Amino acid sequence: IVSCTNEASIDYAVITGKIINTNTNEITVYGISDRDFREKITLAEDGSFTDTIKVSGEFLFSQGKNRTPLYLTSGSNITINFDAKDFKNTLVISGKGSEISTYLIAKREKEKELMGTGTDVYVKEEAEYKKTVFGIKTAHETLLVENIGIANDYQTKEKRNINYAYLEKLNKYKLYHSHYAKKPDFAPSKEFLSELEGLTFDNVEDFKFSSSYYSLVSSHYQQKASDLAKKDSIKGDFAMLKVGSTIENETIKNGLLYNAAKYGITYTDNLEGFYTAYMASSTDKGNNDKITKSYTALKVLSKGNVSPKFVNYENNAGGTTSLDDLKGKYVYVDVWATWCGPCKREIPFLQKVEKKYHGKNIHFVSLSIDKVADHDKWKKMIVDKNLGGIQVFADNDWNSKFVTDYLIKGIPRFILIDPSGNIVTSNAPRPSNDKLVELFDELKI
């Protein structure tokens, strides 16, 4: 008697492990291949954990300040153990399918070693910078060959990815060198960028696999959008939608349109027009459902609607402050954090605006979304930068209800609320923008 059974195919990966000496009981797994993926895992009392993940690709495993790359495919069964107080020396990843994760960790460490500390590498002149990043490329190729057990299919794609990462570093040199070397008019030589010539932007497999190729493709079309915005005098967010709609490959088109829209829709000053333009071009139902969800939520933030509220946020001057406490005057809210460079660049402009409107019919509120661990940094920066206005600390950083209610995806973000607590604009001009004073004057503040 012969009995036949069909084995059920496994469409998930298993991750297990144990973390000792930790002061937080939560792990977060972020998607790199799938940028929308985020999974939270709770540790047991002894620091152990287990979970299944149904999507494949590259991830970032994050626990407190400890982070490591992770690669998962269906059927992977990986164990992750470490001491949270000595992460670098104790991290061990083992089990079925762990070879690629081990390679990615070695790759990350090698790049950190060769790039050096801080931003010094971007101050280097062309020849020295190119020598450095080419050395990283060569070292990564060597690591890939040396790591036994990695499937040929992955090796083939990863070799292309290593080259894309090299090209990406060349591509961003102009921007980074201009900033860190303090050369605002810097432009690299034609020879420096010669290896980017002939690069095509329609490789779907690499678009899905390589974050560096994705970045190069995105940069290519963003430049086209920037050129179109200048040529036709249209706003950048609409220009990107227009350029994206012309991309022939559906996967690449939908990917770039969605990436532009999920942030762009939260900043646009023409919600209806932006949503209509996006929906006319995107053919991905899943993406469209997500953007529609954002659109529906953002409609609630239209001018004249009651503003979402913050309640009993810590006030640096003492006690707590709620939005309702400020009724009777306009409220200009600056959502920021101590780690945010663009936020800090707005501070001198904000201070000038605060001085100009001191004693007038407006409150200036700076609402920090720093993590609790950075509370002391927040207090110190208020003193060091002589920050004025009303300084409050959000109750749950990015996950604070006020922040999520306003669908804030990036900072700085500025909001203007009228004396009755209704929204004037959920995307107010920045202090560095002359249109802010024009708006205040129009409202007779």
C-alpha positions as CSV (number, residue, x, y, z in Angstrom):
1,I,0.0,0.0,0.0
2,V,1.5,3.3,-1.1
3,S,0.3,6.5,0.5
4,C,1.0,9.9,-1.2
5,T,0.6,13.3,0.4
6,N,1.3,16.7,-0.9
7,E,3.6,18.7,1.3
8,A,2.2,22.2,2.0
9,S,4.5,24.8,0.6
10,I,6.0,27.1,3.2
11,D,5.3,30.8,2.4
12,Y,6.9,32.3,5.5
13,A,10.2,32.6,7.4
14,V,10.7,31.9,11.1
15,I,12.9,34.1,13.3
16,T,13.6,33.1,16.8
17,G,16.2,34.0,19.4
18,K,17.1,35.5,22.8
19,I,18.4,38.9,23.8
20,I,19.9,39.3,27.3
21,N,20.6,42.5,29.3
22,T,18.0,44.5,27.5
23,N,16.0,47.4,28.9
24,T,13.3,47.3,26.2
25,N,10.9,44.4,25.4
26,E,10.2,45.2,21.8
27,I,11.9,44.4,18.5
28,T,10.9,46.1,15.2
29,V,11.6,44.5,11.8
30,Y,11.7,47.1,9.0
31,G,11.4,46.2,5.3
32,I,14.1,47.4,3.0
33,S,13.0,45.5,-0.1
34,D,9.4,46.3,0.9
35,R,9.5,49.8,2.3
36,D,6.0,49.7,3.8
37,F,6.7,46.6,5.9
38,R,7.0,47.0,9.6
39,E,6.6,44.2,12.2
40,K,6.8,44.6,16.0
41,I,7.7,41.6,18.1
42,T,7.4,41.5,21.9
43,L,10.1,39.8,23.9
44,A,9.2,37.2,26.6
45,E,10.3,37.9,30.2
46,D,13.5,36.0,29.6
47,G,14.3,37.9,26.4
48,S,13.3,35.2,24.0
49,F,11.1,35.7,21.0
50,T,9.7,34.0,18.0
51,D,7.7,35.2,15.0
52,T,6.9,34.4,11.4
53,I,7.3,36.8,8.5
54,K,5.5,36.2,5.2
55,V,7.4,38.6,2.9
56,S,10.8,37.9,1.5
57,G,13.8,40.1,1.0
58,E,16.1,42.4,3.0
59,F,15.1,43.8,6.4
60,L,16.5,45.8,9.2
61,F,16.2,44.1,12.6
62,S,16.1,46.8,15.3
63,Q,16.1,46.4,19.1
64,G,16.7,49.7,21.0
65,K,19.9,51.1,19.5
66,N,21.0,47.7,18.2
67,R,20.5,47.1,14.5
68,T,21.5,44.5,12.1
69,P,20.6,43.7,8.4
70,L,18.6,40.5,7.9
71,Y,17.7,38.6,4.8
72,L,14.7,36.3,4.8
73,T,13.0,34.0,2.2
74,S,10.2,31.5,2.5
75,G,11.4,28.5,4.4
76,S,14.2,30.4,6.3
77,N,14.5,29.4,10.0
78,I,16.9,31.9,11.6
79,T,18.0,32.3,15.1
80,I,19.3,35.7,16.4
81,N,21.0,35.9,19.8
82,F,23.0,38.7,21.4
83,D,23.8,40.6,24.6
84,A,22.1,44.1,24.3
85,K,25.0,45.6,26.2
86,D,27.7,44.2,23.9
87,F,25.8,43.9,20.6
88,K,28.8,44.0,18.2
89,N,30.8,41.3,19.9
90,T,28.0,38.9,20.8
91,L,25.6,39.0,17.8
92,V,25.2,35.5,16.3
93,I,22.8,34.7,13.5
94,S,22.5,31.1,12.6
95,G,20.1,28.5,11.1
96,K,18.6,27.7,7.8
97,G,19.0,30.6,5.3
98,S,21.3,32.7,7.6
99,E,24.2,32.8,5.1
100,I,23.1,36.0,3.3
101,S,22.4,37.8,6.6
102,T,25.9,36.9,7.8
103,Y,27.3,38.3,4.5
104,L,25.2,41.5,4.8
105,I,26.6,42.1,8.3
106,A,30.2,41.7,7.1
107,K,29.4,43.9,4.2
108,R,28.1,46.7,6.5
109,E,31.1,46.5,8.8
110,K,33.5,46.6,5.9
111,E,31.8,49.7,4.4
112,K,31.9,51.4,7.8
113,E,35.6,50.6,8.1
114,L,36.5,51.9,4.6
115,M,34.2,55.0,4.6
116,G,35.6,56.2,7.9
117,T,33.8,58.0,10.7
118,G,31.4,60.9,10.3
119,T,31.1,62.8,7.0
120,D,34.9,63.3,6.3
121,V,34.7,61.1,3.3
122,Y,32.5,63.6,1.5
123,V,35.1,66.4,2.0
124,K,37.6,64.4,-0.1
125,E,38.4,65.7,-3.6
126,E,37.2,63.7,-6.6
127,A,40.1,61.3,-7.1
128,E,40.4,60.4,-3.4
129,Y,36.7,60.0,-3.0
130,K,36.4,57.8,-6.1
131,K,39.3,55.7,-4.9
132,T,37.6,55.2,-1.5
133,V,34.2,54.1,-2.9
134,F,35.8,51.9,-5.6
135,G,37.7,50.2,-2.8
136,I,34.4,49.5,-1.0
137,K,33.0,48.0,-4.2
138,T,36.0,45.7,-4.6
139,A,35.9,44.7,-0.9
140,H,32.2,43.8,-1.2
141,E,32.8,41.7,-4.3
142,T,35.5,39.8,-2.4
143,L,33.2,39.2,0.6
144,L,30.5,37.9,-1.7
145,V,32.8,35.3,-3.2
146,E,34.2,34.3,0.2
147,N,30.8,33.7,1.8
148,I,30.1,30.0,1.2
149,G,26.5,28.8,0.9
150,I,25.0,31.8,-0.9
151,A,22.8,30.7,-3.8
152,N,24.0,31.5,-7.3
153,D,20.8,33.5,-8.1
154,Y,21.4,35.8,-5.2
155,Q,25.1,36.2,-6.0
156,T,24.3,37.2,-9.6
157,K,21.9,39.9,-8.5
158,E,24.1,41.0,-5.6
159,K,27.1,41.5,-7.8
160,R,25.0,44.0,-9.9
161,N,23.8,45.6,-6.7
162,I,27.3,46.2,-5.5
163,N,28.0,48.0,-8.7
164,Y,24.8,50.1,-8.4
165,A,25.9,51.0,-4.8
166,Y,29.2,52.3,-6.2
167,L,27.4,54.3,-8.9
168,E,25.0,55.7,-6.4
169,K,27.9,57.0,-4.3
170,L,29.3,58.7,-7.4
171,N,25.9,60.1,-8.2
172,K,25.4,61.7,-4.8
173,Y,28.9,63.1,-4.5
174,K,27.9,66.5,-5.9
175,L,25.2,67.1,-3.3
176,Y,27.2,65.8,-0.4
177,H,30.5,67.4,-1.3
178,S,28.8,70.8,-1.9
179,H,27.3,70.6,1.6
180,Y,30.2,69.2,3.7
181,A,33.0,70.9,1.9
182,K,31.0,74.2,1.9
183,K,31.2,74.6,-1.9
184,P,27.7,75.6,-3.0
185,D,28.6,75.9,-6.6
186,F,30.6,72.7,-6.9
187,A,30.1,70.4,-9.9
188,P,32.0,67.2,-10.5
189,S,34.0,66.7,-13.7
190,K,32.4,64.9,-16.6
191,E,35.0,62.1,-16.2
192,F,34.0,61.6,-12.6
193,L,30.5,60.6,-13.7
194,S,31.4,58.8,-16.9
195,E,30.6,55.3,-15.4
196,L,27.0,56.4,-15.1
197,E,26.7,56.9,-18.8
198,G,24.7,54.2,-20.5
199,L,22.9,53.2,-17.3
200,T,19.4,52.1,-18.2
201,F,16.4,52.7,-15.9
202,D,14.0,49.9,-16.9
203,N,15.4,46.8,-15.2
204,V,12.4,45.5,-13.1
205,E,14.3,42.7,-11.4
206,D,17.0,45.1,-10.1
207,F,14.4,47.8,-9.3
208,K,12.8,45.3,-6.9
209,F,16.0,43.8,-5.5
210,S,18.5,46.6,-5.3
211,S,17.8,49.7,-3.1
212,S,20.8,51.4,-4.8
213,Y,19.3,50.8,-8.3
214,Y,16.0,52.0,-7.0
215,S,17.7,55.2,-5.8
216,L,19.4,55.7,-9.1
217,V,16.2,55.3,-11.0
218,S,14.4,57.6,-8.6
219,S,17.1,60.2,-8.9
220,H,16.9,60.1,-12.7
221,Y,13.2,60.8,-12.8
222,Q,13.3,63.3,-10.0
223,Q,15.8,65.3,-12.0
224,K,13.4,65.1,-15.0
225,A,10.7,66.4,-12.7
226,S,12.8,69.2,-11.5
227,D,13.6,70.2,-15.1
228,L,9.9,70.1,-16.0
229,A,8.9,72.1,-13.0
230,K,11.3,74.9,-14.0
231,K,10.4,74.7,-17.7
232,D,6.6,74.8,-17.2
233,S,6.5,76.7,-14.0
234,I,4.6,73.9,-12.1
235,K,5.0,72.7,-8.6
236,G,7.5,69.9,-8.0
237,D,5.0,67.4,-6.6
238,F,2.8,67.6,-9.7
239,A,5.9,67.5,-12.0
240,M,6.9,64.2,-10.4
241,L,3.4,62.7,-11.0
242,K,3.5,64.0,-14.6
243,V,6.9,62.5,-15.3
244,G,6.1,59.3,-13.5
245,S,3.0,58.8,-15.6
246,T,5.2,58.6,-18.8
247,I,7.3,55.6,-17.5
248,E,6.5,52.6,-19.7
249,N,7.2,49.8,-17.3
250,E,4.2,49.4,-14.9
251,T,6.2,48.1,-11.9
252,I,8.7,51.0,-12.0
253,K,6.0,53.6,-12.8
254,N,3.8,52.5,-10.0
255,G,6.6,52.2,-7.5
256,L,7.9,55.7,-8.1
257,L,4.4,57.2,-8.2
258,Y,3.5,55.6,-4.9
259,N,6.8,56.7,-3.3
260,A,6.3,60.2,-4.4
261,A,2.6,60.3,-3.4
262,K,2.8,58.7,0.1
263,Y,4.8,61.7,1.3
264,G,3.8,64.3,-1.3
265,I,0.1,64.0,-0.6
266,T,0.8,65.0,3.0
267,Y,2.5,68.2,1.9
268,T,0.6,69.3,-1.2
269,D,-1.4,72.5,-1.0
270,N,-3.8,71.2,-3.7
271,L,-5.1,67.9,-2.2
272,E,-7.9,67.3,-4.7
273,G,-5.7,68.0,-7.7
274,F,-2.8,65.9,-6.4
275,Y,-5.0,62.9,-5.6
276,T,-6.8,63.1,-9.0
277,A,-3.4,63.3,-10.9
278,Y,-2.0,60.3,-8.9
279,M,-5.1,58.1,-9.4
280,A,-5.1,58.9,-13.2
281,S,-1.6,57.5,-13.5
282,S,-1.2,54.6,-11.0
283,T,-2.5,51.2,-11.9
284,D,-1.5,49.4,-8.7
285,K,-4.7,48.7,-6.6
286,G,-2.9,48.1,-3.4
287,N,-1.0,51.3,-3.6
288,N,-4.1,53.2,-4.7
289,D,-6.0,52.0,-1.7
290,K,-3.2,53.3,0.6
291,I,-3.2,56.7,-1.0
292,T,-7.0,56.8,-1.0
293,K,-6.8,56.1,2.8
294,S,-4.4,59.0,3.2
295,Y,-6.5,61.3,1.0
296,T,-9.6,60.5,3.0
297,A,-7.8,61.2,6.3
298,L,-6.3,64.4,4.9
299,K,-9.7,65.8,3.8
300,V,-10.5,66.1,7.5
301,L,-7.5,68.5,7.8
302,S,-9.0,70.9,5.3
303,K,-9.2,74.6,6.1
304,G,-12.0,75.4,8.6
305,N,-12.2,72.0,10.2
306,V,-11.5,71.5,13.9
307,S,-7.8,70.8,14.5
308,P,-6.6,67.6,16.1
309,K,-5.4,68.3,19.6
310,F,-2.5,67.6,21.8
311,V,-3.3,67.2,25.5
312,N,-1.0,67.8,28.5
313,Y,2.3,67.8,26.7
314,E,5.2,68.6,28.9
315,N,6.1,72.3,28.8
316,N,9.8,73.2,29.2
317,A,8.8,76.2,31.3
318,G,7.0,74.0,33.7
319,G,3.8,72.0,34.0
320,T,1.9,70.9,30.9
321,T,0.2,72.5,27.9
322,S,-2.8,71.5,25.8
323,L,-3.8,73.0,22.5
324,D,-7.1,74.1,24.1
325,D,-5.1,76.2,26.6
326,L,-4.1,78.4,23.6
327,K,-7.5,79.2,22.2
328,G,-8.2,82.9,21.7
329,K,-5.1,83.4,19.6
330,Y,-3.7,81.9,16.4
331,V,-1.3,79.0,17.0
332,Y,1.7,78.4,14.7
333,V,3.0,74.9,15.4
334,D,6.5,73.8,14.5
335,V,6.8,70.0,14.6
336,W,10.5,69.3,15.0
337,A,13.2,67.2,16.7
338,T,16.8,67.8,17.9
339,W,18.2,65.3,15.4
340,C,16.6,67.0,12.4
341,G,19.0,69.1,10.3
342,P,16.3,70.9,8.2
343,C,14.4,71.6,11.5
344,K,17.5,73.3,13.0
345,R,18.1,75.3,9.9
346,E,14.7,76.9,10.4
347,I,15.4,78.0,14.0
348,P,17.0,81.4,13.2
349,F,14.2,82.3,10.8
350,L,11.6,81.2,13.4
351,Q,13.2,83.4,16.0
352,K,13.0,86.4,13.6
353,V,9.3,85.8,13.0
354,E,8.7,85.3,16.7
355,K,10.4,88.7,17.4
356,K,8.4,90.4,14.6
357,Y,5.1,89.2,16.0
358,H,5.9,89.3,19.7
359,G,2.9,90.4,21.7
360,K,0.5,90.0,18.8
361,N,-2.4,87.7,18.3
362,I,-0.4,84.5,17.9
363,H,1.3,81.8,19.9
364,F,4.4,80.1,18.6
365,V,4.6,76.4,19.7
366,S,7.6,74.2,19.0
367,L,6.5,70.6,19.4
368,S,9.3,68.1,19.8
369,I,8.9,64.5,18.6
370,D,12.2,63.4,20.1
371,K,12.2,60.0,21.8
372,V,12.1,59.9,25.6
373,A,15.7,58.8,25.6
374,D,16.6,62.2,24.0
375,H,14.6,64.3,26.5
376,D,17.8,65.8,28.0
377,K,19.1,66.7,24.5
378,W,15.8,68.6,24.0
379,K,16.2,70.5,27.2
380,K,19.8,71.3,26.4
381,M,19.1,72.6,22.9
382,I,16.4,74.9,24.2
383,V,19.1,76.5,26.3
384,D,21.9,76.3,23.8
385,K,19.9,77.8,20.9
386,N,18.0,80.2,23.2
387,L,14.7,78.9,21.8
388,G,11.6,81.0,22.4
389,G,7.9,80.5,22.1
390,I,6.2,77.6,23.9
391,Q,8.4,74.5,23.9
392,V,6.5,71.3,24.4
393,F,7.5,67.6,24.3
394,A,5.2,65.1,22.5
395,D,4.0,62.1,24.5
396,N,5.0,59.3,22.1
397,D,7.4,60.8,19.4
398,W,6.2,59.8,15.9
399,N,3.4,57.8,17.3
400,S,1.9,60.7,19.3
401,K,-1.8,61.1,18.4
402,F,-1.4,64.7,17.3
403,V,1.3,63.6,14.9
404,T,-0.6,60.7,13.5
405,D,-3.8,62.6,13.2
406,Y,-2.0,65.2,11.0
407,L,-0.5,62.3,9.0
408,I,3.0,63.8,9.5
409,K,5.5,61.7,7.5
410,G,8.4,64.1,7.6
411,I,9.7,67.1,9.6
412,P,9.9,70.0,9.9
413,R,6.1,70.5,9.6
414,F,4.3,73.7,10.2
415,I,0.6,74.1,11.1
416,L,-1.5,77.2,11.6
417,I,-4.6,77.1,13.8
418,D,-7.1,79.9,14.3
419,P,-8.2,81.4,17.6
420,S,-11.3,79.1,17.7
421,G,-9.1,75.9,17.3
422,N,-9.9,75.4,13.6
423,I,-7.3,74.7,10.9
424,V,-6.1,77.6,8.8
425,T,-3.6,75.3,7.0
426,S,-2.1,72.0,7.9
427,N,0.9,72.8,5.7
428,A,1.8,76.3,6.6
429,P,4.8,78.0,5.0
430,R,8.2,77.6,6.8
431,P,9.6,80.5,8.7
432,S,12.3,80.9,6.0
433,N,9.6,81.4,3.3
434,D,8.4,85.0,2.8
435,K,4.9,83.6,2.2
436,L,4.5,83.0,6.0
437,V,4.6,86.7,6.8
438,E,2.3,87.4,3.8
439,L,-0.2,84.9,5.3
440,F,0.1,86.4,8.8
441,D,-0.5,89.9,7.3
442,E,-3.5,88.6,5.3
443,L,-5.0,87.3,8.5
444,K,-4.2,90.6,10.2
445,I,-2.3,88.9,13.0
